[in-house]
């Protein structure tokens, strides 16, 4: 969905919810015979429910962060150790060495389980 289509969808959804909230307020006011003051309070509650969504807000939604895997935790520690031992090696080589160490440890763990 491109940006203009998304914007149109959001605007039409907002209009729909605004209209629906007005209709609900009118029906509740009529059914319960609310005073004008109570109707105003009810409209305020509904307006708080109707959160405006914009493009920036939609993109900044925070996703739930996953727990680090065993590999992630291992590599975090291993890269620190390797960096101390080999301060001149670049990140790519550090990752390769760390991955090799992971494979060794993984093989040892598999052998120990047998």
C-alpha positions in Angstrom: 0.0 0.0 0.0 1.5 3.3 -1.0 1.6 6.4 1.2 -1.4 8.2 -0.4 -3.6 5.1 -0.2 -2.6 4.6 3.4 -3.4 8.2 4.2 -6.8 8.0 2.5 -7.6 4.8 4.5 -6.6 6.4 7.8 -8.7 9.5 7.1 -11.8 7.4 6.1 -11.4 5.3 9.2 -11.2 8.4 11.4 -14.3 9.8 9.8 -16.1 6.5 10.3 -15.2 6.3 14.0 -16.1 10.0 14.5 -19.5 9.5 13.0 -20.1 6.2 14.9 -19.1 7.9 18.2 -21.5 10.7 17.5 -24.3 8.3 16.8 -23.5 6.3 20.0 -23.5 9.5 22.1 -26.9 10.5 20.7 -28.5 7.1 21.3 -27.1 6.9 24.8 -28.2 10.4 25.6 -31.7 9.7 24.3 -32.0 6.3 26.0 -30.8 7.5 29.4 -32.3 11.0 29.1 -28.9 12.6 29.9 -28.5 16.3 30.6 -26.5 18.4 28.3 -23.6 18.4 30.8 -23.6 14.6 30.9 -23.7 14.5 27.1 -20.7 16.7 27.0 -18.8 14.5 29.4 -19.7 11.4 27.3 -18.5 13.1 24.1 -15.2 13.9 25.9 -14.8 10.2 26.8 -15.5 9.1 23.2 -13.1 11.7 21.9 -10.4 10.2 24.1 -11.0 6.8 22.6 -10.6 8.2 19.0 -6.9 8.4 18.8 -5.6 10.1 15.7 -3.2 8.0 13.7 -0.7 9.7 11.5 2.1 8.4 9.3 4.8 9.1 11.8 2.9 7.5 14.6 2.2 4.4 12.6 5.9 3.9 11.8 7.1 4.5 15.4 5.1 1.6 16.9 7.3 -0.2 19.3 7.5 -3.9 18.7 8.0 -6.3 21.5 11.6 -7.2 21.7 12.5 -10.9 21.5 14.6 -12.6 24.0 18.2 -13.1 22.8 18.9 -16.7 21.6 21.7 -18.8 23.0 23.7 -17.9 19.9 23.2 -14.2 20.4 24.3 -14.4 24.1 27.3 -16.6 23.1 28.4 -14.2 20.3 28.1 -11.2 22.6 30.5 -12.6 25.1 32.8 -14.2 22.4 33.2 -11.0 20.4 34.3 -9.2 23.6 36.9 -11.9 24.3 38.1 -12.0 20.8 38.4 -8.2 20.6 40.6 -8.3 23.7 42.8 -11.0 22.2 42.9 -9.5 18.7 42.3 -5.7 18.8 43.4 -5.1 15.2 41.0 -7.6 13.6 38.0 -6.1 11.8 34.4 -6.9 12.7 33.9 -9.4 9.8 36.9 -11.5 10.9 35.7 -11.3 14.6 32.3 -12.7 13.5 33.9 -15.5 11.5 36.1 -16.5 14.5 33.1 -16.3 16.8 31.0 -18.4 14.5 33.8 -21.0 14.4 33.9 -21.1 18.2 30.1 -21.5 18.3 30.3 -24.5 16.0 33.0 -26.1 18.2 30.9 -25.5 21.3 27.8 -26.8 19.6 29.6 -30.0 18.5 30.9 -30.5 22.1 27.4 -30.1 23.5 25.9 -32.5 21.0 28.6 -35.1 21.8 28.0 -34.7 25.5 24.3 -35.4 25.1 25.0 -38.8 23.4 
